[in-house]
Amino acid sequence: MNDQEFNYLKRHILSSTGIDIDSYKSVQMRRRLTTLVENTSGANVLGYCKELDKESDVLAKLRNFLTINVTEFFRDEGVFVELKKRILTNIISNTRRLKIWSAGCSNGAEAYTISMILADYPEIVSYSILGTDIDELSLGIARAGGPYTVDLLKNVPASCMNKHFICKDGKYWVKAELKAHTTFKPHNLLSDFFVKDFDMILCRNVTIYFTDEAKEKLNRGFNDSLKANGILFIGSTEFMSRPEAVGFKKLSPCFYQKIPVYAGARA
């Protein structure tokens, strides 16, 4: 794919999906999109764009490709141990009514994981979880609470399986009482307005192909959306190189706390 084709494809993707490819690392994204285009019947950029306009399944495949919907319940078990033993203890010491955002939530597995964990804290008076994603197909599964295949639940403790899931025809569904704490909405992290006043934001394994500039803009937005001392929870494959520059202090590789007084948060 030459420069002219790549620029044409980027413009077409932006108009079709609202996703700005310039916010992604250019070399990796061009390579991945080249493979995607070559695997369609169009076989070239112009043909692919024509299919993108005509075929809803091609558009859905592109959205899924760009949003990297790889997720599971209790993904990276060790960080959830840290969340329960250290992070949540500090959050709950300041408030018993929690407001949490799972950004780039995909099929809702992460949002429901957090809901299962919070359900075991009787001292919490109430909690609500907002799950957002750009992929409507994934959001449909999240809103319905399933179906989830058994491979996505391999890390779920047996006690949680019995308490929070129903099995139907070999597929699993989240029970209504867990779903009652969650709301799922479409949202583009690169362009849409950020809701504020969250105690914790999770954005895990979402920004792996983002440029450094896009990541910094995103982290500033998360900082502005958190309450004082709020927590940003990122993926184990991600890294914030200069947390203080965007208003955070590092607690551990996956957890960052908002610095309460940060003049640049609204800059």
C-alpha positions, 0 to 999 in steps of 0.5 A: 500500500503506497502513501496515496492509497494509505491516505485515501483509506484513512480518510474513508475509514474516518468517514465510515467509522469516525475512527482517526487512523492518524491517532494510531502508530503509522507503520504498524497500522499500515501493515495491519490494514494492508493485510486486511485489504489483501484478504478481502475480495476487493484485493486493493484499496479502492475495491476494499472501500467500495465493499466497505460502503456496500457490505455491513459485515465488512464494516463490522469486521473493520470496527472489530479489527480497529478496536482489538476486541481481545478480552476475558473475565479477570484477565491478568489475574495478578493485577486483580489481586492487587486491586482487591488487596490494595487499591480498593481498600484505599478507595473505599476508605474515602467513599462508599458510593463508587462510580467507575468507567470501563473505557474500551469495554468490548463485550463487557467482560471487564465491567462485569469482572469489576462488578463481581469484585465490588459485590463482595464488599458489604461496606460499599453502599452503592456502585455503578459501572459505565462501560463504553466502546466504539463497537456496537456488536460488542456492546450488544453482548455486554448489554445482554450479559452474554452469551460468553463462551467458556474460554472467556471465563477460565479465570473466574473463581468457582464461587463467582461462577455459581453466584453470578452466571447462568449456563444455557446450552453451553454458553454463559450469561450474567445474572440480572442482579449483576447487570443492574449495576452496569450501563453500556454506551457507545463512545469514541475515546479519540473524539467524544466528550468524557464524563467526569467524577469517576472514582476509578477508570479502567482502560486496559489493552486499548491503546497498544497501537496509539501514537504517544501523542494520542495516549497523552491526550487520552491520559489527560482526559482520564485525569480530568474525568477522575475525582481527586485521588482517583485511580487509572487502571491500565493494561499490563502490556501498556506503559505511562512514561511520564505520569506526572506530566499528565497529572498522575503518580505511579502506584504500580505498573498498572495503577496510577493515582490522580494528583489532587492539585494539577493545574494542567488537567484542564489546559 
